[in-house]
Amino acid sequence: MLFEDLVQYANQWQSGAHPSGRNMGKKLTVLDLLRLDADGGDEAPNILPFQMSSFVDAVGDSYLQVVELQQMVASAYKSSLTQDTTKIKESLIKINKNLQKQKELIKNCGKLIDKLSH
């Protein structure tokens, strides 16, 4: 009979301790390992340069900052001063469009980094 240890081991990519202090997912089981092998996991993932690990975090932070800026613009747009002045309204609409473009550029950077790592 096969008796497995009741302790489920995990690494920083699957689960367990992560440098950011977040829980990255569920515990890794033997069945998960078998599924990983069945998915054609013959190739090792590409390794990004060390500097890119902090880049990924910075890109995520940038996206969140742009979202916060959009929320500020939306809040300013709802103010009574903005509703009375068309020049301010138009400027805020243009600012929001520019922020939306920035979000799209940040998303594209994330997609490019994702392609590099797979």
N, C-alpha and C positions, 0 to 999 in steps of 0.2 A: 504494500500500500504506500502511496505517495502522501507524505504529510508535509504541507507547506507551513512555513513560519507565518504566524499571524500578523507580523509586522509588514506593512506594505511600503516598499521603498519607492521613492520618487526623486526626480532631479529638478533643477530649476526651470526646465522647459515644460515639464509635464505637470508638476505639482510640488508643493512643499515650500521651503524657504526661498524667497525671491529677493533680490537686492532692493527692490522698491518697497518691500514689506507687504505686498499684496499676495493673496492666495490665487495662484494661477489656474486652478482647476481641481478636478477630482483626483483621487488616488489612482495610481497606475496598477492595473491587475495583469495577471498572466494572459487573460483573454485579450486585453488591449494590446499586449505585445504581439500576440499571434495575428491580430487584425492589422497591426502596423506592417508586419512582414507580408501579409497577403495583399496589401495595397501597392505592392511593387516598390517597396522601400529599399531597392537594391542600390540606389544612388545616395550618396551623402549630400546633405544640403550644402549649398555654397556658403562659405564663411565670409562674412563682411569684415572689412578692416575695423580695428578696435575703435577708431574715431567715429565710425558710423553708428555705434551703439548709443552714444550720447546724441548723435544727430537725430535718431529716431525719436528719442524722448523730447528733443527740442522741437521737432516738427509737430508732435502731439500737443505740446504746450502752446505753440504758435496758433494751432487751429482753435484751441480753447480761448485764447486771447482774442482772436478775431470774432468768435461767437459772442464773447462778452462785449466787445465793441459794438457789434450789431444790436445787442440788447440795449446798450446805452443810447444808440441812435434811435431805436424804436421808442424808447422812453421819452427822449427829447421830442420826437415827432408827435407824441400824444399830448404834449404840454399845450396850454392855452396860448402862449406866445407864438408857438409854431403854427397853430391853427389860424391865427390872425395874420400871419405874414407869409405870403406866397414865396418870397425869395428864400426864406429859411427852409420852407417845405421842399423846394426844388433842390437846394443844396444837400439836405439830409437824404433825399432820394438818391442823388448821385453818389453820396458817400456810401450808402447802403449797397448800391450796385458795385462799387469798387471793392467793398469788403467781401461781397459775394464772389467776385472774381478771385480775390485772394484765397478764399476758402477752396475754390476749385483748383487753384495752383498748388495749394498745400496737399490736397487730396491726390493730385497727380504725382507729386513727389513721393507720397506714401506708396502709391501703386508701383512706381519705378523701383523703390527700395524693396518692395515685396517681390518683384520679379527677380531682383538680384539675389535674394536670399533663397530662392527655390530653384 
